[in-house]
Amino acid sequence: MRLARAHIWQVPRLAAILWAFTRETPWLPRVRSRGADLRVLVSVVRRGWVRVARLRGRIAGFVVRDGSRIHALYVCPRARGQGVGRALLTEAKAAGALDLWVLVANAPARAFYRAQGFAEESYARGGGNDEGLPDILMIWRERSGT
């Protein structure tokens, strides 16, 4: 697996991975158009916030991170269970501390983050996310001596 900074020409592949998740998640309301998704992806790629994971030569997942805040992490459905998300998080952990908001309804993501050492810190009613759904702040801190 190879991790690298995302490039603007990779935005269509990033969007395809994002849209695969939204298609397979019936409880998730669609709050942005595809055009709006593309504009957001272009913006975060230009800011240098996106890292991609390549598996067998193809982009298999990506993480959007600004400092310690993870804004998004998505893995292509065919690449799940192959260490893509874990590799992206392991690289991000070099920051020494990470935090992210995950939707309460996204039980698989919550279990994944817990397995990666994140702890549930606080709950919110969803006023800070686009979907307006209840969410949980999860944090990871580097343990001293490890």
N, C-alpha and C positions, 0 to 999 in steps of 0.2 A: 504494500500500500504506500502511496506517495501523497504527502500533504503539501499544498502550495497555496500561494495567494491567488485569489480569483481574478480573472481578467474580464473585461467588458464583453468580449465575444462569447463568453461562457454563460451569459445571462439566460439565453433560451433553455439551456440544459438545467440551470438552477430552477427556473420557473417550472419546467416539466416535473422535477422532483417535488417541488412545493405543491403543484396541482395534483399530483398522484395522491398525496396525503389528503388534500381537501376532498377529492373524489371518493376516497375510501372511508371518510369520516362523516357519516350521515348526520350526526348530532351537531356538527360544526356549522354555524350559519355563514353564508357567503356575504361578506360585508364590503368587499372591494371587487372591482372589475379586474379582468385579466390585465388590462392596460395599466391600471393603478398598481397591481402587483409588479409588473415589469418596471415601472418608474421607480418604485421603492428598491427593487433589486439593483437597478442601475446606480441609484444613489449610494447604497451601502457598498457596492463594489468599488465605485469611484473613491469613496472615503478610505478604502483599504481595510474594511471591517470583515471581509469574507475570506474564509479559508476553505478550500475544497479538498476532498479525499478522492484519489483515483484508485480504482481497483480494476485490474486487468485492462488498463489503458483508458477506462471511461470514468467520468465523474460519477461517484457513487453516493456522495453526500456532501453537505456543506454546513458550516457554522457561521453565524453572524455575531461578532463580538466587538464591543467597544469597551476597552479597559477590562474591568472585572464583570461587566454586564453581558450576559449571553442573551441576545435578542431572539435567536432562532437556531434550531438544529434540526435538519431534515436528512433522512437517508432514503435512497431509492428503494422501493419495496423489494426488488430482487436482491438487494445487497444487505438487507437486514439480517442480523444474527451473525455477521461476518467480521465484527469488530470495527466497523466504520465509525459509528457514533463514539465508541470508546476511544478510538485513536484521535478523533477531533477534540474530544474533551481532555484527553491526556496532554495534548499539545497546549491547549488553552490553560491548563493548570499551572503552567510556568508562570502565570501572573501571580500565583501565590494565594489568590482568593477569587472566587467566582460567585455570581448570583444570577438567578433567572426566575421568571414567573412562568408557571405551568398551569394550565387549566385543570380544575378539579376533576372534570369529566375525563381527562386524558390519563386514565389509570396506567396504561403501558409506559407512557413517558415518565410518570411519577415513579414507577418501580425501577425503570432504567436509571434515573438520576439517583435514587436512593442506593442502588447497587454500585454507583460510581462515587459514593461517599457524600452525597448532598443530604442535607437535613432540611425538613420543613420548618420554616421560621415563623411565618405568619400567613393569615388568610385574608382575602379581600373579596368583595362582592362583584368585582369585575368592572369597576368604574375606570380602571386604567388600561383595559385592553380593548381592542377594536370590536370584539364580539360581544362585549358586555356580559361575559360569563364569569362565575366565581373562579378565582385563581389562588394559587399558593406561591409565596416567595420561598424559594429553596436556595440554600447557601452551601458553599464548599470552602473550607479553609485548610490550608496546608498545615499539617500537624508538625509541631516542632520535634526534631529528632528523627524524622522519617525521610 
